[in-house]
Amino acid sequence: MYRTSRRGLIKSTAALTLGAAALNRSVSHSSAQEKTTIRYGWWGGAERQANYTRALEAFEAQNPDIDVEPEPAEYAAFQERMTTQIPAGNVAELFWIASPQVLTYAANDLYRPLDTVPTLDLSDYDAALLDSFRLSGNLNTMPFAIFAPVFRFNETFATEAGLTVPDASSPDWTWDALAQLLIDYSANNPSGRRGTAYNAHADLPFEAWLRQRGEQLWTEEGTAGFTVDSVAAWFDWWENLRRAGAALSLSEQDGPSADWQLIGDTVLANMGNSNHIVDDSRSFPDYTFRQRAMPLMPGAPEGHKYLYTPRIAMYQGIEENKVEAAARLMNYNVNNTEFVRTTGMSLGAPVNPRVRQEMLAFASPAETEMLTFVEAETAATRNPRFEAPPGSNTWRDVMALAIEEIANEQSTVMEAAQRMIDDINAEIERAR
């Protein structure tokens, strides 16, 4: 009978132990290799980066087979990084799209068609809503938030001055009436505040102004959709306020785009985007802020209202074995209430109608104001709105230059308006 010596038994046991350890390492290494890595690019400041990092860590905990590699950057730096990643074919599997680049990236075939991703959950969206997301009939990007142009005012200041700001449904809620309200407030409030920041540079309110005049910011053919008369009338509206002392001067607010943290307690109101109330109210927590839809001008056409929706895309060059994991991460972004609770709503109200309703249970007063406003705006009749064409990414800079020339009396309103349109059209033409 074969007998194993004690020394042989020890050797055998050691070998088995080492073999088991090696096998465990191999299994562990194999499991790690089986994880799918999804790169995710977005823009924002330090607070947004921290919030999104926490949300993505929660996603990884719920999806242990997926590793998310965050690629955040500031807005301008994000776009610059994309310009180097695109020609190298090194784009993140999921990425946000800056508004001036939506059609540019589409023209460069950067988007994976989402209709070909069966695991993307679109069950909360009706057909009409999905159709509104499409670009040239294709669902190749997914909006993840909604905001709209607003007139925002400090209700605390208004109450102190005995001022009632008309409801947006009031027949008195017109551009002329609003200008007079701001002029009267500036002349009579006991604290010496101004009516508003000088915000002719507010792009969403400017677009609302154009649409009320039957024009567009951009046409379906990819050109500037506005006239010199409409631009000049917009500049005139703001110049009248500045000359009457109802709007801050550019020097008082340090340029065409006011720094809210510096001027927020010196003015009654501001124009901008509905999502701005979330961050801006935090700068002045002792005040209550309210929002109104844009005032109306006589003869504004039906369907002049519009919504803006920032978008997320899946990269066309994604490896096929990563599509399902990327779809799970996209679902988490657009369909998950806990994700929105973690990231906050500084980028706007959720585009998913179910999530938007569920967030009301957790929203701050400012967020509730935003959600309620957006809910009403989504119910409005809206004519089509077209994305910015290639070559238009500098149009806000061109507009800022025109505003400075007018305010500094280096150019007439009509001259600045004409030059603004000519320069924007020239940039678009160069990009063709």
C-alpha positions in Angstrom: 0.0 0.0 0.0 1.4 3.4 -1.0 2.1 5.7 2.0 2.7 9.4 1.9 5.4 10.7 4.2 4.8 13.6 6.5 7.2 15.7 4.5 5.4 14.8 1.3 2.1 15.7 2.8 3.3 19.1 3.8 4.7 19.7 0.3 1.4 18.5 -1.2 -0.7 20.7 1.1 1.5 23.7 0.3 1.2 23.1 -3.4 -2.6 22.8 -3.1 -2.7 26.0 -1.1 -0.5 27.9 -3.6 -2.6 26.5 -6.4 -5.8 27.6 -4.7 -4.4 31.1 -4.1 -3.2 31.3 -7.7 -6.7 30.1 -8.9 -8.3 32.7 -6.7 -6.1 35.4 -8.1 -6.9 34.2 -11.6 -10.6 34.3 -10.9 -10.4 37.7 -9.3 -8.3 39.0 -12.2 -10.8 37.5 -14.6 -13.7 39.1 -12.8 -11.9 42.5 -13.0 -11.3 42.0 -16.7 -15.0 41.3 -17.2 -15.9 44.7 -16.0 -17.0 47.1 -18.7 -15.5 50.6 -18.5 -17.6 53.5 -19.7 -16.0 56.9 -20.1 -18.4 59.8 -19.3 -17.7 63.4 -20.3 -19.5 66.5 -19.0 -18.9 70.1 -18.1 -19.4 72.1 -14.9 -17.7 73.6 -11.9 -16.3 72.0 -8.7 -19.7 71.5 -7.1 -21.2 69.8 -10.1 -18.2 67.6 -10.4 -18.5 66.5 -6.8 -22.2 65.8 -7.1 -21.9 63.8 -10.3 -19.0 61.9 -8.9 -21.1 60.8 -5.9 -24.0 59.9 -8.3 -21.7 57.8 -10.5 -20.3 56.0 -7.5 -23.8 55.0 -6.5 -24.4 53.8 -10.0 -21.2 51.6 -9.8 -22.4 50.2 -6.5 -25.7 49.2 -8.1 -23.9 47.9 -11.3 -20.7 46.2 -10.0 -19.9 45.0 -13.6 -19.4 48.6 -14.8 -16.6 51.0 -14.1 -17.4 54.6 -14.9 -14.4 56.9 -15.8 -15.6 60.5 -15.3 -14.2 63.1 -17.6 -15.4 66.5 -16.3 -14.1 69.9 -17.4 -15.2 73.5 -17.4 -17.5 74.4 -20.3 -14.9 76.0 -22.6 -12.3 73.4 -21.7 -14.8 70.6 -22.4 -15.3 71.8 -25.9 -11.6 72.3 -26.5 -11.0 68.7 -25.3 -13.6 67.4 -27.7 -11.9 69.1 -30.7 -8.8 67.0 -30.0 -10.6 63.8 -29.1 -12.8 63.7 -32.2 -10.1 63.5 -34.9 -8.2 61.0 -32.8 -11.3 58.8 -32.4 -10.9 59.0 -28.7 -14.3 60.3 -27.6 -16.0 59.1 -24.4 -18.7 56.5 -24.8 -21.2 59.0 -23.3 -20.8 62.7 -23.5 -22.7 66.0 -23.1 -23.2 68.2 -26.1 -22.6 72.0 -25.9 -25.5 73.8 -27.7 -23.4 75.3 -30.5 -22.0 71.9 -31.3 -25.2 69.8 -31.6 -25.5 69.9 -35.4 -21.7 70.2 -35.9 -21.2 66.8 -34.2 -24.2 65.4 -36.1 -22.6 66.4 -39.4 -19.4 64.6 -38.3 -21.4 61.4 -37.5 -20.5 61.5 -33.9 -23.8 60.0 -32.5 -24.8 56.4 -32.1 -28.5 56.2 -33.2 -30.4 55.5 -30.0 -33.2 53.7 -31.9 -30.7 50.9 -32.3 -30.2 50.5 -28.5 -33.0 48.3 -27.3 -31.9 48.5 -23.6 -32.5 52.3 -23.5 -35.7 52.7 -21.5 -38.0 55.2 -23.2 -41.2 53.9 -21.6 -41.8 57.2 -19.7 -41.9 59.3 -22.9 -44.9 59.5 -25.2 -44.4 59.5 -29.0 -44.9 63.3 -29.4 -42.2 64.0 -26.7 -39.8 61.6 -28.3 -40.4 63.2 -31.7 -39.5 66.6 -30.2 -36.1 65.2 -29.2 -35.2 64.1 -32.8 -32.7 65.8 -35.0 -33.7 65.7 -38.7 -36.1 62.8 -37.8 -33.4 60.8 -35.9 -33.3 60.0 -32.2 -29.5 60.2 -32.0 -29.2 62.3 -28.8 -31.2 62.2 -25.5 -32.2 65.4 -23.7 -31.6 65.1 -19.9 -33.0 68.4 -18.7 -35.3 71.3 -19.6 -35.1 75.0 -19.1 -36.8 78.1 -20.6 -36.4 81.8 -20.7 -37.7 83.6 -17.6 -38.1 87.0 -15.8 -36.9 86.3 -12.3 -37.5 88.8 -9.5 -36.8 89.1 -5.8 -40.1 88.8 -4.1 -38.7 90.0 -0.8 -37.6 93.3 -2.4 -40.9 93.7 -4.2 -42.9 93.2 -1.0 -40.7 95.7 0.8 -41.5 98.3 -1.9 -45.2 97.5 -2.0 -44.8 96.3 -5.5 -46.9 93.6 -7.2 -45.4 92.0 -10.3 -48.2 91.0 -12.6 -48.9 87.3 -13.3 -47.8 86.1 -16.7 -51.4 85.6 -17.7 -52.3 89.2 -17.0 -53.0 91.5 -20.0 -50.6 94.0 -18.3 -47.7 91.6 -18.7 -46.1 93.3 -21.7 -42.6 94.4 -22.6 -43.6 98.1 -22.4 -45.4 97.6 -19.0 -42.4 95.7 -17.6 -40.0 98.5 -18.7 -42.2 101.0 -16.9 -42.4 98.8 -13.8 -38.6 98.6 -13.6 -38.2 102.3 -14.1 -40.8 103.1 -11.4 -39.2 100.7 -9.0 -35.7 102.2 -9.5 -37.1 105.7 -8.9 -39.1 104.9 -5.8 -37.8 102.0 -3.8 -36.4 103.0 -0.4 -33.1 101.1 -0.7 -31.8 102.7 -3.9 -31.8 99.5 -5.8 -32.1 99.3 -9.6 -34.8 97.5 -11.5 -32.6 95.0 -13.2 -29.1 94.0 -14.4 -28.4 95.0 -18.0 -28.9 91.7 -19.6 -29.2 92.2 -23.3 -26.7 89.3 -23.5 -29.3 86.8 -22.1 -29.5 84.4 -25.1 -32.7 82.6 -24.1 -34.8 85.8 -23.5 -33.4 87.2 -26.7 -34.6 84.1 -28.6 -38.0 84.5 -26.9 -38.1 88.1 -28.1 -37.4 87.0 -31.7 -40.0 84.3 -31.6 -42.6 86.7 -30.4 -41.8 88.8 -33.5 -42.3 85.8 -35.8 -38.6 85.2 -36.2 -36.2 82.4 -35.2 -32.7 82.4 -33.7 -31.7 79.8 -36.3 -33.5 78.6 -39.4 -34.0 75.0 -40.4 -31.6 75.7 -43.3 -28.8 76.6 -40.8 -28.7 80.4 -41.1 -29.4 83.3 -38.7 -33.2 83.6 -38.6 -33.4 87.2 -37.3 -33.5 90.7 -38.8 -31.6 93.8 -38.1 -34.9 95.5 -37.0 -35.5 92.8 -34.3 -32.0 92.9 -33.0 -32.0 96.7 -32.9 -35.4 96.7 -31.1 -34.0 94.3 -28.5 -30.9 96.5 -27.9 -33.2 99.6 -27.7 -35.3 98.1 -25.0 -32.3 97.6 -22.8 -30.7 100.9 -23.6 -33.9 102.7 -22.6 -33.7 101.1 -19.2 -30.1 102.0 -18.8 -30.6 105.6 -19.8 -33.5 105.8 -17.3 -31.4 104.5 -14.5 -33.5 101.3 -14.3 -30.7 99.0 -15.4 -27.1 98.8 -14.2 -24.4 100.1 -16.4 -21.9 97.8 -17.9 -19.2 99.2 -15.7 -21.4 98.7 -12.6 -21.9 95.0 -13.4 -18.4 94.5 -14.9 -19.4 93.7 -18.5 -22.3 92.5 -20.6 -22.8 89.3 -18.5 -23.3 90.4 -14.9 -21.8 88.4 -12.0 -24.9 87.6 -9.9 -23.0 87.1 -6.7 -21.8 90.7 -7.0 -25.0 92.4 -8.1 -27.8 90.1 -6.8 -28.7 92.2 -3.8 -28.6 95.5 -5.8 -31.4 94.8 -8.3 -35.0 93.7 -8.2 -34.9 91.4 -11.2 -32.9 89.7 -13.9 -33.6 87.8 -17.1 -32.2 84.5 -17.9 -32.8 80.7 -17.8 -35.3 79.0 -15.5 -32.6 76.8 -14.0 -30.5 79.7 -12.8 -32.8 80.2 -9.9 -31.4 77.0 -8.3 -27.8 78.2 -7.9 -28.5 82.0 -7.8 -30.9 81.7 -4.9 -28.2 79.9 -2.8 -26.1 83.1 -3.1 -28.8 85.0 -1.3 -30.6 82.6 1.0 -32.4 85.3 3.0 -34.5 86.3 -0.1 -37.4 84.6 -1.9 -37.2 84.5 -5.7 -40.0 84.0 -8.1 -40.2 83.5 -11.9 -42.5 84.6 -14.7 -42.7 83.7 -18.3 -41.4 86.3 -20.7 -43.7 89.4 -21.1 -45.7 89.5 -24.3 -45.6 91.9 -27.2 -48.8 92.6 -29.2 -49.3 90.2 -32.1 -47.0 87.5 -30.8 -47.8 84.4 -32.9 -49.3 81.2 -31.4 -46.5 78.7 -30.6 -43.9 81.4 -29.9 -42.9 79.7 -26.6 -40.0 77.2 -26.6 -37.9 74.9 -24.4 -34.2 74.3 -24.3 -33.0 70.8 -23.6 -29.3 70.0 -23.0 -28.4 66.7 -24.6 -26.3 63.6 -23.9 -25.1 61.3 -26.7 -23.6 57.8 -27.1 -20.5 57.8 -29.3 -20.8 56.3 -32.7 -17.5 54.6 -32.3 -18.4 52.8 -29.1 -17.4 49.1 -29.0 -20.5 46.8 -29.5 -19.8 45.0 -26.2 -20.1 48.3 -24.4 -23.4 49.5 -25.8 -25.6 47.7 -23.1 -23.5 49.1 -20.2 -23.6 52.6 -21.8 -27.4 52.4 -22.1 -27.7 51.5 -18.5 -25.7 54.6 -17.5 -27.8 56.7 -19.9 -30.9 55.3 -18.3 -29.6 56.2 -14.9 -29.0 59.8 -16.1 -32.4 60.4 -17.7 -34.8 58.1 -15.9 -33.6 57.8 -12.2 -34.9 60.1 -9.5 -32.2 59.2 -7.1 -29.6 60.3 -9.6 -31.3 63.7 -9.9 -31.5 64.0 -6.1 -27.7 63.5 -5.9 -26.7 65.7 -8.8 -29.2 68.5 -8.1 -31.1 70.5 -10.7 -28.8 73.3 -11.5 -28.9 72.2 -15.1 -32.7 72.3 -15.3 -35.8 70.3 -14.6 -35.7 66.6 -15.5 -36.8 65.9 -19.0 -38.5 62.7 -17.9 -42.0 63.6 -16.8 -42.2 61.0 -14.1 -38.9 62.0 -12.5 -40.0 65.7 -12.7 -43.1 64.9 -10.7 -41.2 62.7 -8.2 -38.7 65.4 -7.6 -41.4 67.7 -6.2 -41.3 65.7 -3.0 -37.6 66.5 -2.5 -37.2 70.0 -4.0 -36.2 73.1 -2.3 -38.4 76.2 -2.6 -36.3 77.5 -5.5 -36.3 74.1 -7.2 -40.1 73.9 -6.7 -40.5 77.3 -8.3 -38.4 76.0 -11.3 -40.2 72.7 -11.6 -43.7 74.3 -11.4 -42.7 76.9 -14.1 -41.3 74.2 -16.4 -44.3 72.0 -16.0 -46.5 74.9 -17.2 -44.2 75.7 -20.1 -44.1 72.1 -21.3 -47.9 72.2 -21.7 -47.8 75.2 -24.0 -48.2 75.0 -27.8 -44.7 75.4 -29.4 -43.6 75.9 -33.0 -40.4 74.1 -34.0 -37.1 75.3 -32.8 -33.9 74.6 -34.7 -30.4 74.0 -33.3 -27.4 76.2 -33.9 -25.7 75.6 -37.2 -22.0 74.8 -37.6 -19.9 77.9 -37.3 -22.2 79.7 -34.9 -20.4 78.8 -31.7 -19.0 82.4 -31.3 -22.3 84.2 -31.8 -22.7 85.2 -28.1 -19.2 86.8 -28.3 -20.2 88.8 -31.3 -23.3 89.9 -29.5 -21.4 90.9 -26.4 -19.1 93.1 -28.6 -22.2 94.8 -30.1 -23.6 95.5 -26.6 -20.3 97.0 -25.5 -20.1 99.2 -28.6 -23.7 100.5 -28.0 -23.3 101.1 -24.3 -20.0 102.9 -24.8 -21.5 105.0 -27.6 -19.0 103.7 -30.1 -21.7 102.6 -32.5 -25.4 103.3 -33.1 -27.9 100.6 -32.3 -28.6 100.0 -36.0 -24.9 99.9 -36.9 -24.1 97.4 -34.1 -27.2 95.2 -35.0 -26.2 95.1 -38.7 -22.6 94.3 -37.9 -23.6 91.6 -35.5 -25.7 89.8 -38.1 -23.0 90.2 -40.8 -20.3 88.8 -38.5 -22.5 85.8 -37.4 -23.4 85.0 -41.0 -19.8 85.2 -42.1 -18.7 82.7 -39.5 -21.5 80.3 -40.5 -20.5 80.7 -44.2 -16.9 79.9 -43.4 -17.9 76.7 -41.7 -19.8 75.4 -44.7 
